[in-house]
Amino acid sequence: MKRFPALIISLLLLFAAAHTLADDYVVHESESSFSDVMDGLKLAIQERGMFINNLMHMNEMLERTGSDLGLGGPLFEDAESVEFCSAVLSRKMISEDPRRIVNCPFIIAVYTLPGEPDTTYVAYRKVPASEAEQSAAMQEVATMLEEVATAAVSW
């Protein structure tokens, strides 16, 4: 009987952790092709006067390391992450709190999953509501990320 309360507590903690993880990311879906969504993302970033620092070919890296380590089959059909920067937004958020340097650069990922050829996903880390509520700069970052992601999936 002593194990039952521990089991209940463990299950509650697991549920809370899973719920928290779901709240940490925003994911949009599109019926457009991977390449169209990537083009839309790049254009949405550049139209807002931001600079693309790097394109990370996540699928290639994961496939190569998975194969080298014997870790199973493909995780994605295609997957790329785009690192980009806004000098204005970065300066605003970091001047409020230097720890926010960890938010630079901004990253938005575009991916397709095996067996789901007609769906392209666009995902990014959500700005926590508590931060956005207390900071005009972080609210601006949250709005920008949502606008860029929405523009990408509209292609």
N, CA, C and O atoms as a GROMACS GRO file, in nm:
protein
  620
    1MET      N    1   0.081  -0.120   0.000
    1MET     CA    2   0.000   0.000   0.000
    1MET      C    3   0.086   0.126   0.000
    1MET      O    4   0.042   0.230  -0.050
    2LYS      N    5   0.207   0.118   0.055
    2LYS     CA    6   0.291   0.237   0.062
    2LYS      C    7   0.334   0.281  -0.077
    2LYS      O    8   0.365   0.398  -0.097
    3ARG      N    9   0.337   0.190  -0.172
    3ARG     CA   10   0.380   0.223  -0.308
    3ARG      C   11   0.273   0.300  -0.385
    3ARG      O   12   0.305   0.375  -0.477
    4PHE      N   13   0.147   0.282  -0.348
    4PHE     CA   14   0.038   0.345  -0.422
    4PHE      C   15   0.050   0.498  -0.422
    4PHE      O   16   0.041   0.557  -0.530
    5PRO      N   17   0.068   0.565  -0.308
    5PRO     CA   18   0.083   0.712  -0.311
    5PRO      C   19   0.205   0.755  -0.393
    5PRO      O   20   0.199   0.857  -0.463
    6ALA      N   21   0.313   0.681  -0.386
    6ALA     CA   22   0.432   0.716  -0.465
    6ALA      C   23   0.402   0.703  -0.614
    6ALA      O   24   0.447   0.785  -0.694
    7LEU      N   25   0.327   0.601  -0.651
    7LEU     CA   26   0.289   0.582  -0.791
    7LEU      C   27   0.200   0.698  -0.838
    7LEU      O   28   0.221   0.751  -0.947
    8ILE      N   29   0.105   0.736  -0.758
    8ILE     CA   30   0.015   0.848  -0.794
    8ILE      C   31   0.095   0.976  -0.810
    8ILE      O   32   0.075   1.049  -0.907
    9ILE      N   33   0.185   1.004  -0.719
    9ILE     CA   34   0.268   1.125  -0.727
    9ILE      C   35   0.355   1.120  -0.852
    9ILE      O   36   0.368   1.221  -0.922
   10SER      N   37   0.414   1.006  -0.881
   10SER     CA   38   0.497   0.991  -1.001
   10SER      C   39   0.416   1.017  -1.128
   10SER      O   40   0.463   1.086  -1.218
   11LEU      N   41   0.296   0.961  -1.134
   11LEU     CA   42   0.211   0.982  -1.252
   11LEU      C   43   0.171   1.128  -1.267
   11LEU      O   44   0.169   1.181  -1.378
   12LEU      N   45   0.140   1.193  -1.157
   12LEU     CA   46   0.105   1.336  -1.162
   12LEU      C   47   0.223   1.420  -1.209
   12LEU      O   48   0.206   1.512  -1.289
   13LEU      N   49   0.342   1.390  -1.160
   13LEU     CA   50   0.461   1.463  -1.204
   13LEU      C   51   0.489   1.440  -1.352
   13LEU      O   52   0.526   1.533  -1.424
   14LEU      N   53   0.472   1.317  -1.398
   14LEU     CA   54   0.493   1.286  -1.539
   14LEU      C   55   0.392   1.361  -1.626
   14LEU      O   56   0.429   1.416  -1.730
   15PHE      N   57   0.266   1.365  -1.584
   15PHE     CA   58   0.164   1.438  -1.658
   15PHE      C   59   0.196   1.587  -1.662
   15PHE      O   60   0.183   1.651  -1.766
   16ALA      N   61   0.239   1.643  -1.549
   16ALA     CA   62   0.273   1.786  -1.544
   16ALA      C   63   0.392   1.816  -1.634
   16ALA      O   64   0.392   1.919  -1.702
   17ALA      N   65   0.491   1.729  -1.637
   17ALA     CA   66   0.608   1.750  -1.722
   17ALA      C   67   0.568   1.744  -1.869
   17ALA      O   68   0.613   1.828  -1.948
   18ALA      N   69   0.486   1.649  -1.906
   18ALA     CA   70   0.442   1.637  -2.046
   18ALA      C   71   0.359   1.758  -2.086
   18ALA      O   72   0.372   1.808  -2.197
   19HIS      N   73   0.274   1.805  -1.996
   19HIS     CA   74   0.191   1.922  -2.024
   19HIS      C   75   0.279   2.046  -2.040
   19HIS      O   76   0.255   2.127  -2.129
   20THR      N   77   0.379   2.061  -1.956
   20THR     CA   78   0.470   2.174  -1.964
   20THR      C   79   0.547   2.172  -2.096
   20THR      O   80   0.561   2.277  -2.159
   21LEU      N   81   0.596   2.056  -2.138
   21LEU     CA   82   0.668   2.047  -2.264
   21LEU      C   83   0.581   2.090  -2.381
   21LEU      O   84   0.628   2.158  -2.472
   22ALA      N   85   0.455   2.050  -2.380
   22ALA     CA   86   0.364   2.087  -2.488
   22ALA      C   87   0.345   2.238  -2.492
   22ALA      O   88   0.324   2.294  -2.600
   23ASP      N   89   0.352   2.304  -2.379
   23ASP     CA   90   0.335   2.448  -2.372
   23ASP      C   91   0.461   2.525  -2.408
   23ASP      O   92   0.456   2.647  -2.420
   24ASP      N   93   0.572   2.457  -2.427
   24ASP     CA   94   0.699   2.524  -2.455
   24ASP      C   95   0.722   2.552  -2.603
   24ASP      O   96   0.814   2.625  -2.638
   25TYR      N   97   0.640   2.495  -2.691
   25TYR     CA   98   0.662   2.506  -2.834
   25TYR      C   99   0.533   2.547  -2.904
   25TYR      O  100   0.422   2.515  -2.860
   26VAL      N  101   0.550   2.618  -3.015
   26VAL     CA  102   0.438   2.649  -3.103
   26VAL      C  103   0.465   2.573  -3.232
   26VAL      O  104   0.575   2.580  -3.287
   27VAL      N  105   0.366   2.501  -3.280
   27VAL     CA  106   0.380   2.425  -3.404
   27VAL      C  107   0.263   2.459  -3.496
   27VAL      O  108   0.147   2.448  -3.457
   28HIS      N  109   0.297   2.500  -3.618
   28HIS     CA  110   0.197   2.528  -3.721
   28HIS      C  111   0.208   2.420  -3.827
   28HIS      O  112   0.316   2.363  -3.848
   29GLU      N  113   0.098   2.392  -3.895
   29GLU     CA  114   0.097   2.294  -4.003
   29GLU      C  115   0.059   2.361  -4.133
   29GLU      O  116  -0.018   2.457  -4.135
   30SER      N  117   0.114   2.309  -4.242
   30SER     CA  118   0.084   2.360  -4.376
   30SER      C  119   0.069   2.243  -4.472
   30SER      O  120   0.132   2.139  -4.455
   31GLU      N  121  -0.015   2.261  -4.572
   31GLU     CA  122  -0.027   2.161  -4.678
   31GLU      C  123   0.069   2.191  -4.791
   31GLU      O  124   0.074   2.117  -4.890
   32SER      N  125   0.145   2.300  -4.780
   32SER     CA  126   0.243   2.336  -4.883
   32SER      C  127   0.366   2.247  -4.870
   32SER      O  128   0.389   2.184  -4.767
   33SER      N  129   0.444   2.242  -4.977
   33SER     CA  130   0.564   2.158  -4.977
   33SER      C  131   0.670   2.214  -4.882
   33SER      O  132   0.667   2.332  -4.846
   34PHE      N  133   0.761   2.128  -4.844
   34PHE     CA  134   0.871   2.169  -4.757
   34PHE      C  135   0.946   2.287  -4.818
   34PHE      O  136   0.972   2.385  -4.749
   35SER      N  137   0.982   2.278  -4.947
   35SER     CA  138   1.061   2.384  -5.009
   35SER      C  139   0.982   2.515  -5.017
   35SER      O  140   1.041   2.622  -5.002
   36ASP      N  141   0.852   2.509  -5.040
   36ASP     CA  142   0.772   2.631  -5.043
   36ASP      C  143   0.766   2.697  -4.905
   36ASP      O  144   0.776   2.819  -4.893
   37VAL      N  145   0.749   2.616  -4.802
   37VAL     CA  146   0.744   2.670  -4.666
   37VAL      C  147   0.879   2.729  -4.627
   37VAL      O  148   0.885   2.835  -4.564
   38MET      N  149   0.988   2.661  -4.664
   38MET     CA  150   1.122   2.716  -4.637
   38MET      C  151   1.140   2.850  -4.708
   38MET      O  152   1.191   2.945  -4.648
   39ASP      N  153   1.099   2.858  -4.834
   39ASP     CA  154   1.108   2.985  -4.907
   39ASP      C  155   1.025   3.093  -4.838
   39ASP      O  156   1.068   3.207  -4.824
   40GLY      N  157   0.906   3.055  -4.794
   40GLY     CA  158   0.819   3.149  -4.723
   40GLY      C  159   0.880   3.198  -4.594
   40GLY      O  160   0.869   3.316  -4.560
   41LEU      N  161   0.946   3.108  -4.522
   41LEU     CA  162   1.010   3.145  -4.396
   41LEU      C  163   1.124   3.243  -4.421
   41LEU      O  164   1.134   3.346  -4.354
   42LYS      N  165   1.210   3.211  -4.516
   42LYS     CA  166   1.323   3.299  -4.545
   42LYS      C  167   1.275   3.438  -4.587
   42LYS      O  168   1.330   3.539  -4.544
   43LEU      N  169   1.174   3.440  -4.671
   43LEU     CA  170   1.120   3.568  -4.717
   43LEU      C  171   1.058   3.646  -4.602
   43LEU      O  172   1.078   3.767  -4.592
   44ALA      N  173   0.983   3.579  -4.517
   44ALA     CA  174   0.919   3.646  -4.403
   44ALA      C  175   1.023   3.708  -4.310
   44ALA      O  176   1.002   3.817  -4.257
   45ILE      N  177   1.135   3.640  -4.290
   45ILE     CA  178   1.242   3.692  -4.206
   45ILE      C  179   1.305   3.815  -4.273
   45ILE      O  180   1.322   3.919  -4.209
   46GLN      N  181   1.339   3.802  -4.399
   46GLN     CA  182   1.406   3.911  -4.470
   46GLN      C  183   1.315   4.032  -4.490
   46GLN      O  184   1.362   4.145  -4.484
   47GLU      N  185   1.187   4.010  -4.513
   47GLU     CA  186   1.093   4.121  -4.529
   47GLU      C  187   1.083   4.207  -4.404
   47GLU      O  188   1.048   4.325  -4.412
   48ARG      N  189   1.113   4.150  -4.291
   48ARG     CA  190   1.107   4.224  -4.165
   48ARG      C  191   1.242   4.286  -4.130
   48ARG      O  192   1.260   4.336  -4.019
   49GLY      N  193   1.334   4.283  -4.224
   49GLY     CA  194   1.464   4.347  -4.205
   49GLY      C  195   1.559   4.270  -4.115
   49GLY      O  196   1.654   4.326  -4.061
   50MET      N  197   1.533   4.141  -4.098
   50MET     CA  198   1.619   4.059  -4.014
   50MET      C  199   1.718   3.982  -4.100
   50MET      O  200   1.696   3.963  -4.219
   51PHE      N  201   1.824   3.938  -4.038
   51PHE     CA  202   1.935   3.873  -4.106
   51PHE      C  203   1.936   3.723  -4.073
   51PHE      O  204   1.931   3.686  -3.956
   52ILE      N  205   1.943   3.638  -4.176
   52ILE     CA  206   1.955   3.494  -4.155
   52ILE      C  207   2.102   3.461  -4.132
   52ILE      O  208   2.186   3.481  -4.220
   53ASN      N  209   2.132   3.411  -4.013
   53ASN     CA  210   2.269   3.376  -3.977
   53ASN      C  211   2.313   3.242  -4.034
   53ASN      O  212   2.426   3.227  -4.080
   54ASN      N  213   2.221   3.144  -4.030
   54ASN     CA  214   2.262   3.008  -4.060
   54ASN      C  215   2.140   2.924  -4.094
   54ASN      O  216   2.033   2.942  -4.036
   55LEU      N  217   2.158   2.833  -4.188
   55LEU     CA  218   2.059   2.728  -4.216
   55LEU      C  219   2.119   2.599  -4.166
   55LEU      O  220   2.225   2.557  -4.213
   56MET      N  221   2.053   2.536  -4.073
   56MET     CA  222   2.103   2.411  -4.016
   56MET      C  223   2.025   2.295  -4.079
   56MET      O  224   1.903   2.288  -4.066
   57HIS      N  225   2.094   2.208  -4.145
   57HIS     CA  226   2.034   2.094  -4.214
   57HIS      C  227   2.019   1.980  -4.113
   57HIS      O  228   2.098   1.885  -4.111
   58MET      N  229   1.917   1.992  -4.032
   58MET     CA  230   1.898   1.900  -3.919
   58MET      C  231   1.877   1.756  -3.964
   58MET      O  232   1.930   1.664  -3.902
   59ASN      N  233   1.801   1.735  -4.070
   59ASN     CA  234   1.775   1.598  -4.115
   59ASN      C  235   1.904   1.529  -4.155
   59ASN      O  236   1.926   1.414  -4.118
   60GLU      N  237   1.988   1.598  -4.230
   60GLU     CA  238   2.115   1.538  -4.272
   60GLU      C  239   2.201   1.500  -4.152
   60GLU      O  240   2.257   1.390  -4.147
   61MET      N  241   2.210   1.591  -4.056
   61MET     CA  242   2.291   1.564  -3.938
   61MET      C  243   2.235   1.446  -3.858
   61MET      O  244   2.311   1.359  -3.815
   62LEU      N  245   2.105   1.444  -3.837
   62LEU     CA  246   2.044   1.337  -3.759
   62LEU      C  247   2.053   1.202  -3.831
   62LEU      O  248   2.073   1.099  -3.767
   63GLU      N  249   2.039   1.203  -3.963
   63GLU     CA  250   2.052   1.079  -4.039
   63GLU      C  251   2.195   1.025  -4.030
   63GLU      O  252   2.216   0.906  -4.009
   64ARG      N  253   2.290   1.114  -4.045
   64ARG     CA  254   2.431   1.073  -4.042
   64ARG      C  255   2.468   1.018  -3.904
   64ARG      O  256   2.526   0.910  -3.894
   65THR      N  257   2.434   1.091  -3.799
   65THR     CA  258   2.471   1.044  -3.665
   65THR      C  259   2.391   0.921  -3.625
   65THR      O  260   2.443   0.832  -3.559
   66GLY      N  261   2.263   0.916  -3.665
   66GLY     CA  262   2.182   0.798  -3.634
   66GLY      C  263   2.240   0.673  -3.698
   66GLY      O  264   2.246   0.567  -3.636
   67SER      N  265   2.281   0.687  -3.822
   67SER     CA  266   2.341   0.574  -3.893
   67SER      C  267   2.474   0.534  -3.830
   67SER      O  268   2.500   0.415  -3.808
   68ASP      N  269   2.558   0.633  -3.800
   68ASP     CA  270   2.690   0.606  -3.739
   68ASP      C  271   2.677   0.538  -3.603
   68ASP      O  272   2.760   0.455  -3.567
   69LEU      N  273   2.572   0.574  -3.528
   69LEU     CA  274   2.556   0.521  -3.393
   69LEU      C  275   2.459   0.402  -3.386
   69LEU      O  276   2.438   0.345  -3.279
   70GLY      N  277   2.402   0.366  -3.500
   70GLY     CA  278   2.308   0.254  -3.502
   70GLY      C  279   2.181   0.283  -3.424
   70GLY      O  280   2.130   0.196  -3.354
   71LEU      N  281   2.129   0.406  -3.437
   71LEU     CA  282   2.015   0.448  -3.358
   71LEU      C  283   1.881   0.444  -3.431
   71LEU      O  284   1.789   0.516  -3.393
   72GLY      N  285   1.869   0.365  -3.532
   72GLY     CA  286   1.738   0.347  -3.593
   72GLY      C  287   1.718   0.427  -3.719
   72GLY      O  288   1.810   0.488  -3.774
   73GLY      N  289   1.591   0.425  -3.763
   73GLY     CA  290   1.552   0.483  -3.891
   73GLY      C  291   1.537   0.634  -3.888
   73GLY      O  292   1.570   0.700  -3.789
   74PRO      N  293   1.486   0.687  -3.998
   74PRO     CA  294   1.474   0.831  -4.013
   74PRO      C  295   1.372   0.893  -3.918
   74PRO      O  296   1.268   0.834  -3.889
   75LEU      N  297   1.405   1.011  -3.870
   75LEU     CA  298   1.314   1.087  -3.784
   75LEU      C  299   1.232   1.185  -3.866
   75LEU      O  300   1.119   1.218  -3.829
   76PHE      N  301   1.288   1.232  -3.977
   76PHE     CA  302   1.224   1.331  -4.063
   76PHE      C  303   1.242   1.291  -4.209
   76PHE      O  304   1.333   1.216  -4.244
   77GLU      N  305   1.154   1.342  -4.294
   77GLU     CA  306   1.178   1.338  -4.439
   77GLU      C  307   1.273   1.453  -4.472
   77GLU      O  308   1.375   1.434  -4.538
   78ASP      N  309   1.237   1.571  -4.425
   78ASP     CA  310   1.319   1.692  -4.439
   78ASP      C  311   1.311   1.767  -4.307
   78ASP      O  312   1.208   1.765  -4.240
   79ALA      N  313   1.421   1.833  -4.272
   79ALA     CA  314   1.419   1.915  -4.150
   79ALA      C  315   1.533   2.015  -4.157
   79ALA      O  316   1.649   1.978  -4.174
   80GLU      N  317   1.498   2.143  -4.145
   80GLU     CA  318   1.598   2.249  -4.139
   80GLU      C  319   1.556   2.349  -4.033
   80GLU      O  320   1.437   2.374  -4.013
   81SER      N  321   1.654   2.404  -3.966
   81SER     CA  322   1.630   2.512  -3.871
   81SER      C  323   1.697   2.637  -3.925
   81SER      O  324   1.808   2.632  -3.978
   82VAL      N  325   1.628   2.749  -3.909
   82VAL     CA  326   1.680   2.876  -3.957
   82VAL      C  327   1.712   2.962  -3.836
   82VAL      O  328   1.624   2.994  -3.755
   83GLU      N  329   1.839   3.000  -3.824
   83GLU     CA  330   1.884   3.093  -3.720
   83GLU      C  331   1.880   3.233  -3.780
   83GLU      O  332   1.933   3.256  -3.889
   84PHE      N  333   1.818   3.324  -3.708
   84PHE     CA  334   1.814   3.460  -3.759
   84PHE      C  335   1.818   3.559  -3.643
   84PHE      O  336   1.799   3.523  -3.527
   85CYS      N  337   1.843   3.685  -3.679
   85CYS     CA  338   1.862   3.785  -3.576
   85CYS      C  339   1.794   3.916  -3.614
   85CYS      O  340   1.789   3.954  -3.731
   86SER      N  341   1.744   3.983  -3.515
   86SER     CA  342   1.697   4.120  -3.528
   86SER      C  343   1.780   4.202  -3.431
   86SER      O  344   1.767   4.188  -3.309
   87ALA      N  345   1.865   4.288  -3.484
   87ALA     CA  346   1.950   4.371  -3.397
   87ALA      C  347   1.864   4.455  -3.303
   87ALA      O  348   1.900   4.473  -3.186
   88VAL      N  349   1.753   4.507  -3.353
   88VAL     CA  350   1.666   4.592  -3.271
   88VAL      C  351   1.602   4.513  -3.158
   88VAL      O  352   1.610   4.553  -3.042
   89LEU      N  353   1.537   4.400  -3.192
   89LEU     CA  354   1.472   4.320  -3.088
   89LEU      C  355   1.572   4.261  -2.989
   89LEU      O  356   1.546   4.257  -2.869
   90SER      N  357   1.685   4.215  -3.040
   90SER     CA  358   1.787   4.158  -2.952
   90SER      C  359   1.835   4.263  -2.851
   90SER      O  360   1.846   4.236  -2.732
   91ARG      N  361   1.861   4.381  -2.901
   91ARG     CA  362   1.908   4.489  -2.814
   91ARG      C  363   1.803   4.524  -2.708
   91ARG      O  364   1.836   4.542  -2.590
   92LYS      N  365   1.677   4.532  -2.749
   92LYS     CA  366   1.570   4.566  -2.655
   92LYS      C  367   1.558   4.462  -2.544
   92LYS      O  368   1.554   4.497  -2.426
   93MET      N  369   1.552   4.333  -2.582
   93MET     CA  370   1.528   4.231  -2.481
   93MET      C  371   1.648   4.212  -2.389
   93MET      O  372   1.632   4.187  -2.270
   94ILE      N  373   1.768   4.225  -2.444
   94ILE     CA  374   1.888   4.205  -2.362
   94ILE      C  375   1.915   4.325  -2.273
   94ILE      O  376   1.969   4.310  -2.163
   95SER      N  377   1.878   4.444  -2.318
   95SER     CA  378   1.897   4.562  -2.232
   95SER      C  379   1.806   4.556  -2.110
   95SER      O  380   1.838   4.611  -2.005
   96GLU      N  381   1.691   4.488  -2.123
   96GLU     CA  382   1.602   4.467  -2.008
   96GLU      C  383   1.659   4.364  -1.911
   96GLU      O  384   1.646   4.377  -1.789
   97ASP      N  385   1.722   4.260  -1.968
   97ASP     CA  386   1.773   4.152  -1.885
   97ASP      C  387   1.885   4.081  -1.961
   97ASP      O  388   1.858   4.012  -2.059
   98PRO      N  389   2.010   4.096  -1.918
   98PRO     CA  390   2.123   4.037  -1.989
   98PRO      C  391   2.115   3.885  -2.005
   98PRO      O  392   2.176   3.830  -2.097
   99ARG      N  393   2.042   3.816  -1.917
   99ARG     CA  394   2.029   3.670  -1.928
   99ARG      C  395   1.954   3.630  -2.055
   99ARG      O  396   1.961   3.514  -2.096
  100ARG      N  397   1.885   3.722  -2.114
  100ARG     CA  398   1.809   3.691  -2.236
  100ARG      C  399   1.899   3.671  -2.357
  100ARG      O  400   1.850   3.644  -2.467
  101ILE      N  401   2.027   3.684  -2.338
  101ILE     CA  402   2.120   3.654  -2.447
  101ILE      C  403   2.099   3.512  -2.498
  101ILE      O  404   2.128   3.483  -2.614
  102VAL      N  405   2.048   3.423  -2.413
  102VAL     CA  406   2.024   3.284  -2.455
  102VAL      C  407   1.914   3.275  -2.561
  102VAL      O  408   1.899   3.171  -2.625
  103ASN      N  409   1.838   3.382  -2.580
  103ASN     CA  410   1.733   3.383  -2.682
  103ASN      C  411   1.787   3.421  -2.820
  103ASN      O  412   1.713   3.419  -2.918
  104CYS      N  413   1.914   3.455  -2.828
  104CYS     CA  414   1.976   3.495  -2.956
  104CYS      C  415   2.066   3.383  -3.005
  104CYS      O  416   2.142   3.328  -2.925
  105PRO      N  417   2.061   3.347  -3.126
  105PRO     CA  418   1.968   3.395  -3.229
  105PRO      C  419   1.831   3.328  -3.211
  105PRO      O  420   1.816   3.231  -3.138
  106PHE      N  421   1.734   3.384  -3.281
  106PHE     CA  422   1.602   3.321  -3.287
  106PHE      C  423   1.612   3.201  -3.380
  106PHE      O  424   1.691   3.202  -3.475
  107ILE      N  425   1.534   3.098  -3.354
  107ILE     CA  426   1.538   2.978  -3.438
  107ILE      C  427   1.395   2.932  -3.467
  107ILE      O  428   1.312   2.920  -3.378
  108ILE      N  429   1.370   2.908  -3.594
  108ILE     CA  430   1.243   2.848  -3.637
  108ILE      C  431   1.279   2.726  -3.721
  108ILE      O  432   1.363   2.733  -3.810
  109ALA      N  433   1.214   2.614  -3.692
  109ALA     CA  434   1.240   2.490  -3.764
  109ALA      C  435   1.125   2.459  -3.859
  109ALA      O  436   1.009   2.488  -3.831
  110VAL      N  437   1.160   2.400  -3.973
  110VAL     CA  438   1.062   2.352  -4.071
  110VAL      C  439   1.094   2.205  -4.093
  110VAL      O  440   1.209   2.168  -4.114
  111TYR      N  441   0.990   2.120  -4.088
  111TYR     CA  442   1.015   1.978  -4.106
  111TYR      C  443   0.894   1.905  -4.161
  111TYR      O  444   0.780   1.952  -4.152
  112THR      N  445   0.922   1.789  -4.219
  112THR     CA  446   0.818   1.695  -4.260
  112THR      C  447   0.853   1.561  -4.197
  112THR      O  448   0.970   1.530  -4.174
  113LEU      N  449   0.751   1.483  -4.171
  113LEU     CA  450   0.769   1.354  -4.104
  113LEU      C  451   0.753   1.239  -4.202
  113LEU      O  452   0.678   1.249  -4.299
  114PRO      N  453   0.824   1.129  -4.177
  114PRO     CA  454   0.806   1.010  -4.260
  114PRO      C  455   0.660   0.966  -4.258
  114PRO      O  456   0.597   0.962  -4.152
  115GLY      N  457   0.607   0.933  -4.373
  115GLY     CA  458   0.469   0.886  -4.380
  115GLY      C  459   0.366   0.998  -4.382
  115GLY      O  460   0.246   0.970  -4.388
  116GLU      N  461   0.409   1.125  -4.376
  116GLU     CA  462   0.317   1.238  -4.381
  116GLU      C  463   0.362   1.335  -4.490
  116GLU      O  464   0.400   1.448  -4.461
  117PRO      N  465   0.358   1.291  -4.616
  117PRO     CA  466   0.414   1.373  -4.724
  117PRO      C  467   0.337   1.502  -4.752
  117PRO      O  468   0.392   1.593  -4.814
  118ASP      N  469   0.213   1.512  -4.706
  118ASP     CA  470   0.132   1.629  -4.738
  118ASP      C  471   0.126   1.733  -4.627
  118ASP      O  472   0.048   1.828  -4.636
  119THR      N  473   0.207   1.716  -4.523
  119THR     CA  474   0.206   1.811  -4.412
  119THR      C  475   0.348   1.859  -4.383
  119THR      O  476   0.439   1.779  -4.363
  120THR      N  477   0.363   1.990  -4.381
  120THR     CA  478   0.490   2.052  -4.342
  120THR      C  479   0.466   2.127  -4.212
  120THR      O  480   0.366   2.198  -4.198
  121TYR      N  481   0.556   2.110  -4.118
  121TYR     CA  482   0.544   2.172  -3.986
  121TYR      C  483   0.643   2.286  -3.972
  121TYR      O  484   0.754   2.281  -4.024
  122VAL      N  485   0.601   2.389  -3.899
  122VAL     CA  486   0.687   2.502  -3.864
  122VAL      C  487   0.677   2.516  -3.713
  122VAL      O  488   0.568   2.529  -3.658
  123ALA      N  489   0.793   2.513  -3.645
  123ALA     CA  490   0.793   2.514  -3.499
  123ALA      C  491   0.898   2.610  -3.444
  123ALA      O  492   1.002   2.635  -3.505
  124TYR      N  493   0.866   2.664  -3.327
  124TYR     CA  494   0.961   2.750  -3.256
  124TYR      C  495   0.933   2.743  -3.107
  124TYR      O  496   0.824   2.703  -3.064
  125ARG      N  497   1.033   2.782  -3.028
  125ARG     CA  498   1.016   2.787  -2.882
  125ARG      C  499   0.929   2.905  -2.846
  125ARG      O  500   0.951   3.017  -2.891
  126LYS      N  501   0.830   2.880  -2.764
  126LYS     CA  502   0.737   2.983  -2.721
  126LYS      C  503   0.801   3.072  -2.615
  126LYS      O  504   0.871   3.024  -2.526
  127VAL      N  505   0.777   3.201  -2.625
  127VAL     CA  506   0.817   3.293  -2.518
  127VAL      C  507   0.720   3.268  -2.403
  127VAL      O  508   0.599   3.276  -2.422
  128PRO      N  509   0.771   3.237  -2.284
  128PRO     CA  510   0.681   3.211  -2.172
  128PRO      C  511   0.586   3.329  -2.148
  128PRO      O  512   0.626   3.445  -2.154
  129ALA      N  513   0.460   3.297  -2.122
  129ALA     CA  514   0.358   3.401  -2.100
  129ALA      C  515   0.399   3.498  -1.990
  129ALA      O  516   0.375   3.618  -2.001
  130SER      N  517   0.460   3.446  -1.884
  130SER     CA  518   0.499   3.534  -1.773
  130SER      C  519   0.602   3.638  -1.818
  130SER      O  520   0.599   3.752  -1.773
  131GLU      N  521   0.693   3.598  -1.909
  131GLU     CA  522   0.792   3.692  -1.961
  131GLU      C  523   0.728   3.795  -2.053
  131GLU      O  524   0.758   3.914  -2.045
  132ALA      N  525   0.641   3.748  -2.141
  132ALA     CA  526   0.575   3.838  -2.236
  132ALA      C  527   0.486   3.939  -2.163
  132ALA      O  528   0.475   4.055  -2.205
  133GLU      N  529   0.423   3.896  -2.054
  133GLU     CA  530   0.336   3.985  -1.977
  133GLU      C  531   0.414   4.094  -1.906
  133GLU      O  532   0.363   4.204  -1.887
  134GLN      N  533   0.536   4.064  -1.865
  134GLN     CA  534   0.617   4.159  -1.788
  134GLN      C  535   0.713   4.241  -1.872
  134GLN      O  536   0.779   4.331  -1.820
  135SER      N  537   0.722   4.213  -2.001
  135SER     CA  538   0.823   4.278  -2.084
  135SER      C  539   0.768   4.312  -2.222
  135SER      O  540   0.725   4.225  -2.297
  136ALA      N  541   0.771   4.441  -2.254
  136ALA     CA  542   0.727   4.484  -2.387
  136ALA      C  543   0.818   4.424  -2.495
  136ALA      O  544   0.770   4.387  -2.602
  137ALA      N  545   0.946   4.414  -2.466
  137ALA     CA  546   1.041   4.359  -2.563
  137ALA      C  547   1.010   4.212  -2.590
  137ALA      O  548   1.011   4.169  -2.705
  138MET      N  549   0.985   4.135  -2.485
  138MET     CA  550   0.957   3.993  -2.505
  138MET      C  551   0.821   3.972  -2.571
  138MET      O  552   0.802   3.875  -2.645
  139GLN      N  553   0.726   4.061  -2.546
  139GLN     CA  554   0.598   4.055  -2.618
  139GLN      C  555   0.621   4.079  -2.766
  139GLN      O  556   0.560   4.015  -2.851
  140GLU      N  557   0.711   4.172  -2.797
  140GLU     CA  558   0.746   4.201  -2.936
  140GLU      C  559   0.813   4.079  -3.002
  140GLU      O  560   0.786   4.048  -3.118
  141VAL      N  561   0.901   4.012  -2.928
  141VAL     CA  562   0.967   3.891  -2.980
  141VAL      C  563   0.862   3.783  -3.006
  141VAL      O  564   0.863   3.719  -3.111
  142ALA      N  565   0.771   3.762  -2.911
  142ALA     CA  566   0.668   3.660  -2.926
  142ALA      C  567   0.580   3.690  -3.048
  142ALA      O  568   0.547   3.599  -3.125
  143THR      N  569   0.544   3.814  -3.066
  143THR     CA  570   0.462   3.854  -3.181
  143THR      C  571   0.537   3.832  -3.311
  143THR      O  572   0.480   3.781  -3.408
  144MET      N  573   0.664   3.870  -3.314
  144MET     CA  574   0.745   3.854  -3.435
  144MET      C  575   0.757   3.707  -3.473
  144MET      O  576   0.738   3.672  -3.590
  145LEU      N  577   0.786   3.620  -3.376
  145LEU     CA  578   0.800   3.477  -3.405
  145LEU      C  579   0.670   3.420  -3.462
  145LEU      O  580   0.671   3.344  -3.558
  146GLU      N  581   0.559   3.458  -3.402
  146GLU     CA  582   0.429   3.410  -3.450
  146GLU      C  583   0.400   3.462  -3.591
  146GLU      O  584   0.352   3.387  -3.676
  147GLU      N  585   0.427   3.590  -3.617
  147GLU     CA  586   0.403   3.646  -3.750
  147GLU      C  587   0.490   3.578  -3.856
  147GLU      O  588   0.443   3.549  -3.966
  148VAL      N  589   0.617   3.554  -3.825
  148VAL     CA  590   0.707   3.490  -3.921
  148VAL      C  591   0.662   3.347  -3.948
  148VAL      O  592   0.657   3.304  -4.063
  149ALA      N  593   0.629   3.273  -3.844
  149ALA     CA  594   0.584   3.134  -3.861
  149ALA      C  595   0.453   3.128  -3.940
  149ALA      O  596   0.437   3.043  -4.028
  150THR      N  597   0.362   3.216  -3.910
  150THR     CA  598   0.233   3.220  -3.980
  150THR      C  599   0.254   3.254  -4.128
  150THR      O  600   0.188   3.196  -4.215
  151ALA      N  601   0.344   3.347  -4.156
  151ALA     CA  602   0.374   3.382  -4.295
  151ALA      C  603   0.433   3.262  -4.368
  151ALA      O  604   0.400   3.239  -4.485
  152ALA      N  605   0.519   3.187  -4.302
  152ALA     CA  606   0.582   3.071  -4.366
  152ALA      C  607   0.480   2.965  -4.405
  152ALA      O  608   0.488   2.909  -4.514
  153VAL      N  609   0.384   2.937  -4.319
  153VAL     CA  610   0.286   2.832  -4.350
  153VAL      C  611   0.177   2.880  -4.446
  153VAL      O  612   0.098   2.800  -4.496
  154SER      N  613   0.174   3.009  -4.472
  154SER     CA  614   0.069   3.060  -4.563
  154SER      C  615   0.106   3.040  -4.710
  154SER      O  616   0.026   3.070  -4.798
  155TRP      N  617   0.226   2.992  -4.736
  155TRP     CA  618   0.270   2.970  -4.876
  155TRP      C  619   0.204   2.850  -4.934
  155TRP      O  620   0.229   2.816  -5.050
   0.00000   0.00000   0.00000
